[in-house]
Amino acid sequence: MKSEAIVEYGQPLQILEGETPQPKGTEVLLKVTHCGVCHSDVHIHDGYFDMGGGNQLDVRAGRKLPFTLGHEIEGEVVATGPDAKEVEIGAHRVAYPWIGCGECPTCNRGDEHLCNKPRNLGIQVAGGYATHVLVPHPRYLLDYEGVADGLAATYMCSGLTAYGAMKKLGDISPEERVMVVGLGGVGMMGLQFAKAMFPAAPLGADVDDNKLQSAKGAGAHEVYNPKDPEAIKKVLADSNGGVPAAVDFVGSEASLKFATSIVRKGGQVIVVGLFGGGFSMPIPLFPMRALSIGGSYVGSLTETKEMMELVKAGKIDPIPVSERRLGEGSKSLDDLRKGSVMGRVVLKP
């Protein structure tokens, strides 16, 4: 097998060759057909997250180098362990990558993605920037019949992240609109799920006018550029005092400041993005505005199945997907760093 791997943090990925793994027990071997390149891969490749104020969260522990990134994996079943049931050779599946220890209370309640001893594909164990990948059990393989090849892979992170975040908003009244902050690959997914899940079309915000135009074409009711000094006033005026909820798909100091400025009293902000930085707000404003700020991290296996039913039913418009060959992972990560990717890039071995 071939893989495009981290050999040294912060340095270009390298193509490596090795023995194709043989599945044991309940394991399933996928021949990778597509693997999405996610912005979180950038941070893992760098070896840290920016925590603001010059502080960094070191994330180099938990994996051995060389290491293969890639957690948005789509492929063909080519081999199974002796205990792997209900999966056929030749089946095309997407892999749920957010795998936990399987034994703790968190995993037992169905929240493997929040496990403190994770075994996430492409995060702690070898992922899909490769020709082959091992999946520990058939239950993590989902059918994507009716969804375009390549696009299906992206739903395992960017799609699930968007769906999981929108689900946390609960019921939104028909006269109110959710704000999607950040209209990159994940944000555009968020826009689509907001359209499908809530009565009124969502609003969108981004500092890139091209992304704003794309969002308007994709069904946003109205769009705003936070660089506009009047943007906050415009949102408050258009939403009759503020939106009920804003989902921040950027996760920067500027994006979160914008998001918290445009929600009404009793509103909520869900932070999804991992761009980095710090945030502060006077404590009395939390009770005075009855403001809630929370985080959302991908989603459970159950939520993934719910999401895929929406997708297969044709209720989610596809985002733009561009294919690149295995070997262009470093370039793709650099393009994400520069913010020049529209939609999603997928590597095709």
TIVEXSE-696301 format. One line per field, with one value per residue (C-alpha): chain; residue number from 1; residue in one letter; x, y, z. Coordinates in pm, whole numbers, plus 50000, padded with zeros to 5 digits. Each point is the difference from the previous one (the first is absolute). Example, Ala and Ser with C-alpha at 12.3 -4.5 7.8 and 13.67 -1.06 7.14 Angstrom:
! TIVEXSE-696301
chain	(A,A)
n	(1,2)
res	(A,S)
x	(51230,50137)
y	(49550,50344)
z	(50780,49934)
END
This chain:
! TIVEXSE-696301
chain	(A,A,A,A,A,A,A,A,A,A,A,A,A,A,A,A,A,A,A,A,A,A,A,A,A,A,A,A,A,A,A,A,A,A,A,A,A,A,A,A,A,A,A,A,A,A,A,A,A,A,A,A,A,A,A,A,A,A,A,A,A,A,A,A,A,A,A,A,A,A,A,A,A,A,A,A,A,A,A,A,A,A,A,A,A,A,A,A,A,A,A,A,A,A,A,A,A,A,A,A,A,A,A,A,A,A,A,A,A,A,A,A,A,A,A,A,A,A,A,A,A,A,A,A,A,A,A,A,A,A,A,A,A,A,A,A,A,A,A,A,A,A,A,A,A,A,A,A,A,A,A,A,A,A,A,A,A,A,A,A,A,A,A,A,A,A,A,A,A,A,A,A,A,A,A,A,A,A,A,A,A,A,A,A,A,A,A,A,A,A,A,A,A,A,A,A,A,A,A,A,A,A,A,A,A,A,A,A,A,A,A,A,A,A,A,A,A,A,A,A,A,A,A,A,A,A,A,A,A,A,A,A,A,A,A,A,A,A,A,A,A,A,A,A,A,A,A,A,A,A,A,A,A,A,A,A,A,A,A,A,A,A,A,A,A,A,A,A,A,A,A,A,A,A,A,A,A,A,A,A,A,A,A,A,A,A,A,A,A,A,A,A,A,A,A,A,A,A,A,A,A,A,A,A,A,A,A,A,A,A,A,A,A,A,A,A,A,A,A,A,A,A,A,A,A,A,A,A,A,A,A,A,A,A,A,A,A,A,A,A,A,A,A,A,A,A,A,A,A)
n	(1,2,3,4,5,6,7,8,9,10,11,12,13,14,15,16,17,18,19,20,21,22,23,24,25,26,27,28,29,30,31,32,33,34,35,36,37,38,39,40,41,42,43,44,45,46,47,48,49,50,51,52,53,54,55,56,57,58,59,60,61,62,63,64,65,66,67,68,69,70,71,72,73,74,75,76,77,78,79,80,81,82,83,84,85,86,87,88,89,90,91,92,93,94,95,96,97,98,99,100,101,102,103,104,105,106,107,108,109,110,111,112,113,114,115,116,117,118,119,120,121,122,123,124,125,126,127,128,129,130,131,132,133,134,135,136,137,138,139,140,141,142,143,144,145,146,147,148,149,150,151,152,153,154,155,156,157,158,159,160,161,162,163,164,165,166,167,168,169,170,171,172,173,174,175,176,177,178,179,180,181,182,183,184,185,186,187,188,189,190,191,192,193,194,195,196,197,198,199,200,201,202,203,204,205,206,207,208,209,210,211,212,213,214,215,216,217,218,219,220,221,222,223,224,225,226,227,228,229,230,231,232,233,234,235,236,237,238,239,240,241,242,243,244,245,246,247,248,249,250,251,252,253,254,255,256,257,258,259,260,261,262,263,264,265,266,267,268,269,270,271,272,273,274,275,276,277,278,279,280,281,282,283,284,285,286,287,288,289,290,291,292,293,294,295,296,297,298,299,300,301,302,303,304,305,306,307,308,309,310,311,312,313,314,315,316,317,318,319,320,321,322,323,324,325,326,327,328,329,330,331,332,333,334,335,336,337,338,339,340,341,342,343,344,345,346,347,348,349)
res	(M,K,S,E,A,I,V,E,Y,G,Q,P,L,Q,I,L,E,G,E,T,P,Q,P,K,G,T,E,V,L,L,K,V,T,H,C,G,V,C,H,S,D,V,H,I,H,D,G,Y,F,D,M,G,G,G,N,Q,L,D,V,R,A,G,R,K,L,P,F,T,L,G,H,E,I,E,G,E,V,V,A,T,G,P,D,A,K,E,V,E,I,G,A,H,R,V,A,Y,P,W,I,G,C,G,E,C,P,T,C,N,R,G,D,E,H,L,C,N,K,P,R,N,L,G,I,Q,V,A,G,G,Y,A,T,H,V,L,V,P,H,P,R,Y,L,L,D,Y,E,G,V,A,D,G,L,A,A,T,Y,M,C,S,G,L,T,A,Y,G,A,M,K,K,L,G,D,I,S,P,E,E,R,V,M,V,V,G,L,G,G,V,G,M,M,G,L,Q,F,A,K,A,M,F,P,A,A,P,L,G,A,D,V,D,D,N,K,L,Q,S,A,K,G,A,G,A,H,E,V,Y,N,P,K,D,P,E,A,I,K,K,V,L,A,D,S,N,G,G,V,P,A,A,V,D,F,V,G,S,E,A,S,L,K,F,A,T,S,I,V,R,K,G,G,Q,V,I,V,V,G,L,F,G,G,G,F,S,M,P,I,P,L,F,P,M,R,A,L,S,I,G,G,S,Y,V,G,S,L,T,E,T,K,E,M,M,E,L,V,K,A,G,K,I,D,P,I,P,V,S,E,R,R,L,G,E,G,S,K,S,L,D,D,L,R,K,G,S,V,M,G,R,V,V,L,K,P)
x	(50000,50096,49931,50070,50121,50132,50368,50075,49741,49971,50199,49861,49829,50190,49887,50086,49961,49941,49824,49625,49844,49807,49675,49966,49700,49720,50221,49912,50251,49887,50167,49973,49826,49974,50114,49904,50259,49869,50113,50063,50264,50187,50027,50108,50259,50126,50004,49808,49686,50021,49848,50046,50230,50304,49896,49989,49837,50254,49827,50306,49942,49773,50143,50328,50174,49982,49625,49726,49736,49648,49669,49747,50036,49810,50099,49939,50003,50283,50064,49843,50113,49847,49759,49880,49634,49738,50243,50073,50318,49953,49758,50059,49975,50092,50176,49884,50339,49914,50065,50044,50126,49661,50004,49955,49667,50035,50026,49725,49754,50079,50237,50317,50107,50044,50199,50310,50190,49922,50106,49895,50101,50251,50035,50145,50017,50095,49749,49905,50281,50088,49902,49866,49868,49891,49660,49958,49642,49732,49763,50211,49934,49699,49829,49996,49799,49866,50269,50275,50340,50240,49719,49894,50337,49966,49686,50201,50148,49891,49646,49973,50156,49743,49708,50107,50032,49662,49831,50117,49792,49673,49678,50024,49677,49880,50046,50368,50314,50323,50332,50280,50335,50275,49906,50285,49952,49849,49804,49841,49898,49854,49803,49848,49907,49850,49782,49883,49947,49843,49690,50167,50308,50317,50220,50371,50313,50355,50288,50037,49756,50030,49884,49713,49893,50018,49794,49732,49986,49975,49690,50107,49724,50254,50377,50232,50370,50122,50270,49722,49984,49622,49964,49890,49745,49865,49957,49828,49768,49919,49935,49793,50253,50222,49999,49897,50321,50332,50228,50366,50171,50324,50084,50219,50001,49836,49734,49893,49986,49772,49783,49947,49916,49708,49798,49692,49933,49962,50190,50282,50332,50146,50373,50113,50310,50353,50184,50121,50040,49854,49666,49882,49672,49891,49839,49687,49904,49939,49703,49891,49970,49913,50265,50122,50330,50083,50217,49919,50238,49899,49717,49904,49959,49623,50006,50212,49733,49730,50205,50060,49627,49950,50280,49878,49647,50135,49925,50358,50141,50354,50296,50274,50255,50333,50205,50378,50234,50167,50325,49832,49913,50262,49881,49642,50090,50183,49699,49783,50246,49966,49620,49995,49790,49639,49794,50210,50316,50013,50306,49957,50265)
y	(50000,50364,50282,50374,50049,50245,49923,50320,50244,50315,49853,49876,49662,49714,49703,49674,49637,49706,49668,50007,49930,49678,50028,49802,49926,50240,50225,50097,50110,50276,50084,50378,50162,50353,50180,50355,50256,50171,50323,49809,49805,50331,50031,49639,50047,50314,49814,50263,50211,50376,50079,50378,50232,49824,49670,49670,49666,49732,49706,49797,49739,49703,49887,49866,50139,49937,50050,49992,50272,49984,49939,50058,49655,49827,49671,49643,49702,49774,49777,49918,49840,49666,50166,50279,49929,50156,50160,49876,50012,50257,50218,50375,50174,50316,49957,50165,50105,50130,49673,49975,49735,49826,49932,50327,50161,50255,49727,49797,50288,50031,50297,49831,50326,50149,49708,50091,49706,50054,49781,50243,49908,50253,50161,49735,49702,49987,50169,50038,50195,49655,49721,49787,50048,49767,50057,49819,49876,49982,50212,50304,49949,50176,49955,50312,49876,50293,50243,50101,49838,50236,50211,49713,50002,50365,49932,49799,50318,50325,49875,49838,50304,50223,49770,49945,50374,50084,49724,50166,50309,49820,50155,50327,50193,50062,50378,49977,49911,49831,50168,49794,50169,49883,49866,49768,49628,49927,50324,49931,49659,50182,50225,49697,49823,50321,50025,49642,50009,50341,50172,50318,50025,50085,50307,49984,50197,49987,50240,49862,50156,49702,49768,50236,49986,49620,49985,50225,49773,49699,50132,50244,50255,50280,50024,50237,50084,50055,50232,50245,50244,49996,49620,49947,50282,49855,49654,50138,50212,49720,49750,50229,50021,49700,49642,49712,49812,50032,49712,50101,49776,50202,50005,50312,50296,50217,49748,49923,50370,50053,49700,50110,50353,49902,49756,50124,49970,49634,49903,49753,49973,49664,49998,49741,50141,49940,50296,50105,50296,50119,50147,50212,50162,50182,49734,50206,50003,49625,50021,50346,49873,49643,49904,49644,49914,49637,49780,49720,49724,49790,49761,49653,49691,50028,50363,49892,49752,50268,50241,49747,49937,50372,49993,49686,50145,50287,50266,50133,50176,49884,50227,50042,49718,50005,49684,49991,49705,49841,50194,50341,49988,50260,50241,49949,50073,50315,50111,49955,50210,50278,49973,49942,49682,50025,49705,49690,49840,49619,49789,49713,49726)
z	(50000,49957,50242,50015,50354,50256,50045,50191,50137,49793,49709,49666,50002,49839,49794,50176,49895,50231,50043,49948,50343,50050,50199,50323,50221,49909,49787,49643,49736,49766,49672,50018,49705,50143,50314,50092,50110,50314,50167,50323,49803,49972,50378,50045,49725,50176,50331,50192,50033,50050,50340,49975,50187,49858,50160,49813,50073,49912,49827,49899,50269,49935,49666,49869,49695,49714,50025,49736,50024,49854,50178,49718,49847,49723,49851,49888,50238,49880,50304,50338,50324,50101,50245,49772,49924,49773,49758,49648,49797,49725,50198,49976,50336,50187,50334,50323,50139,50351,50181,50377,50240,49994,50375,50192,50104,49719,49736,50165,49968,49629,50011,49876,49836,50350,50145,50203,49847,49633,49709,49727,49646,49871,50343,50233,49762,49632,49770,49637,49829,49873,49765,50288,50353,50281,50164,50335,49955,49728,50209,49906,49629,49849,49667,49781,49704,49800,50118,49758,50039,50175,50140,50226,50178,50101,50202,50256,50145,49839,49947,50342,50169,49834,50078,50362,50059,49846,50200,50323,49916,50068,49869,49808,49950,49643,50031,50097,49806,50107,49916,49845,50067,49764,49658,49914,49946,50340,50015,49663,50133,50301,49769,49827,50323,50141,49688,50047,50377,50069,49860,49870,49777,50196,49988,49917,50085,49867,49930,49645,49754,49764,50278,50078,49638,50003,50319,49851,49698,50233,50173,50273,50063,50043,50044,50187,50002,50359,49864,49918,50297,49970,49981,50362,49979,49676,50152,50311,49786,49756,50282,50220,50281,49939,49877,50229,49932,49822,49910,49968,49748,50016,50369,49994,50235,49735,49896,50356,50085,49701,50089,50361,49884,49780,50212,50183,50371,50089,49688,49960,49823,49901,49928,49748,49831,50124,49847,50344,50230,50329,50102,50291,50097,50315,50221,50088,49632,50004,50242,49881,49643,50105,49749,49951,49835,49937,49786,49759,49895,49699,50103,50115,49784,50046,49882,49702,49895,50039,49792,49723,49971,49932,49744,49822,49991,49791,50263,50010,49695,49923,50068,49736,50020,49815,49959,50032,49978,50301,50028,49997,50369,50100,49730,50112,50363,49890,49798,50310,50201,49744,49998,49625,49996,49889,50114,50071,49860,49991,49931,49759,50021)
END
